[in-house]
Amino acid sequence: MLQTASRVDRNRKLSFAVTPELHEKRKLALKVWNFYDVASVSVTSPKITGSRDIKNVFRSVAYSDSSIKLDRFLSLFNNDFSFLQDYIHDKFWNDLFLELTTSGKAEGDTIVFKDLFEQCHKVMLEQGQVFTPREDGRYNLENLSLSLKYMVQTLCEHKVFLPGFVIKCRHCSSRIRYSIEESKEKFTCKGCSGTNHLRAENPIAYKLNSLVKNNYGSKSAKGIYVPDGNMTAVRTLIHL
Ligand SMILES: [Zn+2]
C-alpha cells in the first residue's frame, strides 16, 4: 500500500509518482496488506484482474436474526461452553429451562427458590441419589440447598435469571411480575392501578431471560410450541 499516486498494471508492475517531498525524503515506505485484509476484500469485492466489474454479491453479508439470537445467548454464558454444558446437559436445569419456556401461565416463566429446590430434590431422588443426615455424608439437603443457591446466584449474575417479585393484587387478584427496578415499598398494579404493599414474606421470583426462552423455542401463531433450531446448534457446539 502506497500513500501516494500509484498503480499496479495487468502484469503486476508497480508504478508511482515521485513528488518533490518524496524525493526530498529519499525514503519510500511500502506496506504489504495483511492476509486477513486481503481475504476480506477478496470475499466482499472479488474482481478479475483487468476487469472493471466488481462482483460484490457478498458485500451485504450479515448475521441472520437466528444467528444474532444465538450469539447473544452464548454471550450470556461468557461464550464458555463448559459453563453452558453444566446447565444444558443437566437434566434438572434443562427440564427447568424448558418448563419455564413452555409454561402457559401468566407468571409461568418465573420460579421461586423453594419450588426450584423441591424440583431438583425430586429429580435427584428419581435418578437414585440417596440423601443422608448432615453428619453422615456430603449428600444432604443442606448441601443441596447451598449448591443450588450458588448456581442461582451465578445465573443471576449472568442475567440468565432476572430476580423480581410476583405480586398478587389485593384489588383485582392479578398475579403480575415486577422486576427489581420496579420494586418499591408500594406497588401500583399494572392491571387496575390499585396500590399494594410489598409483603414481608414475598419470596424472590426468578424470571428466565427471554433470550434463553427464544433459543429454546417459541409459540407459533396457532399457539403450538415450536422448538428452536438454535438449541440443536448449541448442543452440537458443546459436543465439538
Ligand atoms: Zn390490580
Residues whose N, C-alpha, C, O or C-beta is under 5 A from the ligand:
A	BS01	ZN	C169 H171 C172 S173 C189 G191 C192 S193 G194
